[in-house]
């Protein structure tokens, strides 16, 4: 399966400048699509214990997810910490905007292995974000799809799914619902 690049992404280009700074520049379409994420969120996570096994055994976690902007919003850094039935979760997410393609790259790391995941690449359309990539899972390469969906002004959902058949079918294995508790 191939993933086509779609054009456009976010709002029309706008001019941005640091307060009091005489220079300004045009923002690329899509450059500020992750601005909604900046802040501290109360998070609830449902994780499928054994993806791609036919199991329907889920575990749940509660915690916090903090996201801060980097490079005037053209990148951001997220920190997740949660506890639940299967123990303690910690993760770091990095998101980078490419001004030439108008696409975002999203990667993850955990202290468990000290590595950064392969990037998922995608964009937002009408506030809904879709990102695709590959991951090695149980010694095989699978496709990964990540979908960001706004629920309301204070709540958002992230779903992650795997496909072992080239994108013909998808199994959701991570559902994270964040509720905003503070802006920077």
FENUR-V734192 format. One record per pair of residues at least 6 apart in sequence whose ideal C-beta (glycine too) atoms are under 8 Angstrom apart, sorted by sequence separation. I is the first residue (numbers start at 1). J is the second residue. D is the distance in Angstrom with one decimal. If there is no record, write none. Layout:
BEGIN
I	J	D
I	J	D
END
This chain:
BEGIN
17	23	6.4
49	55	6.4
69	75	7.5
70	76	5.8
82	88	7.5
83	89	7.5
97	103	7.8
98	104	7.5
109	115	6.4
123	129	6.9
135	141	7.3
136	142	7.8
150	156	5.3
151	157	5.8
163	169	6.2
17	24	3.7
48	55	7.1
50	57	6.7
69	76	5.1
70	77	5.8
81	88	7.7
82	89	4.6
97	104	5.5
98	105	6.9
109	116	4.7
122	129	6.4
123	130	7.4
134	141	5.3
135	142	5.9
149	156	6.8
150	157	8.0
163	170	5.0
16	24	6.6
17	25	7.3
48	56	7.7
49	57	4.6
68	76	6.4
81	89	7.0
96	104	6.8
108	116	7.2
109	117	6.9
122	130	4.9
134	142	7.0
148	156	6.5
149	157	4.8
162	170	7.0
163	171	7.4
15	24	4.9
16	25	6.4
48	57	7.3
49	58	6.8
67	76	5.6
68	77	5.7
80	89	6.5
81	90	5.5
95	104	5.6
96	105	4.9
107	116	5.0
108	117	4.5
122	131	3.4
134	143	6.0
135	144	4.9
148	157	7.4
149	158	7.9
161	170	4.0
162	171	5.5
15	25	7.1
48	58	5.7
49	59	5.7
67	77	7.1
80	90	6.8
95	105	7.1
107	117	5.1
121	131	6.2
122	132	5.9
133	143	7.5
134	144	6.5
148	158	5.6
149	159	7.4
161	171	5.8
15	26	5.9
16	27	5.3
47	58	6.6
67	78	4.4
80	91	4.4
95	106	5.0
107	118	7.2
120	131	3.9
121	132	6.5
132	143	6.8
133	144	5.1
147	158	7.2
161	172	4.5
162	173	5.9
14	26	7.4
15	27	7.2
46	58	5.1
47	59	5.5
66	78	6.9
67	79	7.9
79	91	7.7
80	92	7.6
94	106	7.3
107	119	4.9
120	132	6.0
121	133	6.3
132	144	6.9
146	158	6.7
147	159	4.9
160	172	7.1
161	173	6.5
13	26	4.9
14	27	5.0
46	59	7.5
47	60	7.7
65	78	6.3
66	79	5.0
78	91	7.9
79	92	5.9
80	93	7.2
93	106	6.6
94	107	5.1
106	119	6.3
107	120	7.6
120	133	3.8
132	145	5.6
146	159	7.3
159	172	5.4
160	173	6.0
13	27	5.4
46	60	5.4
47	61	7.0
65	79	7.3
78	92	7.0
79	93	7.9
93	107	7.1
94	108	7.9
105	119	4.0
106	120	4.7
119	133	6.0
131	145	7.2
132	146	7.8
146	160	5.2
147	161	7.7
160	174	3.8
13	28	6.2
45	60	6.6
65	80	4.8
77	92	7.2
78	93	3.8
93	108	5.3
94	109	7.8
105	120	7.2
106	121	7.7
118	133	5.6
130	145	6.9
131	146	4.4
145	160	7.2
159	174	6.8
13	29	5.7
44	60	7.0
45	61	4.3
64	80	7.6
65	81	8.0
77	93	7.2
78	94	7.8
92	108	6.9
105	121	5.3
106	122	7.7
118	134	6.0
130	146	7.3
131	147	7.8
144	160	6.7
145	161	4.8
158	174	7.4
159	175	5.3
12	29	6.5
44	61	7.4
45	62	7.6
63	80	6.8
64	81	5.8
77	94	5.9
78	95	7.6
91	108	5.7
92	109	4.6
104	121	7.1
118	135	6.3
129	146	7.7
130	147	5.5
144	161	7.4
145	162	8.0
158	175	7.6
159	176	7.8
11	29	7.1
43	61	7.8
44	62	5.5
45	63	7.6
63	81	5.0
64	82	7.5
76	94	7.6
77	95	8.0
91	109	7.0
92	110	7.3
103	121	5.4
104	122	6.3
117	135	6.6
129	147	6.9
130	148	7.9
144	162	6.1
145	163	7.1
157	175	6.9
158	176	4.5
10	29	5.6
43	62	7.0
63	82	2.8
75	94	7.1
76	95	5.0
91	110	5.2
103	122	6.4
104	123	6.2
128	147	7.3
129	148	3.7
143	162	6.9
144	163	7.9
157	176	7.0
9	29	5.4
10	30	4.1
42	62	7.7
43	63	5.5
62	82	6.0
63	83	6.1
75	95	6.3
90	110	6.1
103	123	5.3
128	148	6.9
142	162	4.7
143	163	4.2
157	177	5.1
158	178	7.4
8	29	5.9
9	30	2.9
10	31	7.0
11	32	7.0
42	63	8.0
43	64	6.4
61	82	3.9
62	83	6.8
75	96	4.8
90	111	5.6
102	123	6.5
128	149	5.8
142	163	6.3
143	164	8.0
156	177	7.5
157	178	7.7
8	30	7.3
10	32	6.2
42	64	6.4
43	65	4.4
61	83	6.2
62	84	6.4
74	96	7.4
75	97	6.6
94	116	7.3
128	150	7.5
142	164	5.2
155	177	6.6
156	178	5.2
10	33	4.3
41	64	6.7
61	84	3.2
74	97	4.6
127	150	5.2
143	166	6.9
155	178	6.9
9	33	6.0
40	64	6.2
41	65	4.4
60	84	5.1
61	85	7.6
120	144	6.0
122	146	7.5
124	148	7.3
140	164	7.2
143	167	5.4
155	179	5.1
40	65	7.6
41	66	7.3
59	84	6.0
60	85	6.0
61	86	7.5
74	99	7.5
104	129	7.7
106	131	5.4
137	162	6.5
145	170	6.0
154	179	6.0
155	180	7.3
40	66	4.8
41	67	7.5
59	85	4.4
63	89	7.0
67	93	7.9
120	146	5.3
151	177	7.4
154	180	4.6
39	66	7.5
59	86	4.2
104	131	7.0
135	162	7.6
39	67	6.5
61	89	5.6
38	67	5.6
37	67	4.4
38	68	6.4
38	69	5.4
34	67	7.8
35	69	7.5
38	73	8.0
43	80	6.9
45	82	5.7
49	86	7.0
35	73	5.8
38	76	7.0
34	73	7.4
37	76	6.5
43	82	6.1
45	84	7.1
47	86	7.3
106	146	6.7
32	73	5.4
37	78	7.2
31	73	6.8
34	76	5.5
31	74	6.0
45	89	7.2
18	72	7.6
16	72	6.7
34	95	5.7
34	97	7.9
31	97	5.3
30	97	7.0
31	99	6.8
28	97	7.5
34	104	6.9
28	99	4.3
31	102	7.8
33	104	7.0
30	102	4.4
29	102	5.5
30	103	7.5
28	102	5.8
30	104	7.4
52	137	6.9
51	137	6.9
52	138	7.4
33	123	7.0
52	142	7.0
33	124	4.1
36	127	7.9
9	102	5.0
30	123	5.6
8	102	7.1
9	103	7.6
30	124	6.6
7	102	7.1
5	101	6.5
33	129	6.9
5	103	6.7
52	162	5.7
51	162	5.4
65	176	7.6
52	164	5.4
10	123	7.8
65	178	5.5
9	123	4.1
10	124	5.8
36	150	7.2
8	123	7.9
9	124	5.6
41	156	7.9
69	184	7.8
9	125	6.7
68	184	6.4
6	123	6.4
8	125	7.2
64	181	7.9
3	121	7.8
6	125	7.2
37	156	7.6
52	171	6.2
36	156	7.1
51	171	6.2
52	173	8.0
51	173	4.0
48	171	7.5
48	172	7.3
48	173	3.9
47	173	6.8
48	174	7.2
47	174	5.4
46	174	7.5
47	175	8.0
3	132	4.8
45	174	7.0
46	175	4.5
45	175	7.1
46	176	7.9
45	176	4.8
44	176	7.3
45	177	8.0
43	176	5.8
44	177	5.1
43	177	7.0
43	178	4.9
42	178	7.1
43	179	7.7
41	178	3.7
42	179	4.8
41	179	6.3
41	180	5.7
42	181	5.1
40	180	7.7
41	181	6.4
39	180	5.6
40	181	5.4
1	143	6.9
39	181	7.7
40	182	4.3
39	182	5.6
39	183	4.5
38	183	6.9
39	184	6.1
38	184	5.7
1	166	4.7
1	167	3.7
1	168	7.8
END
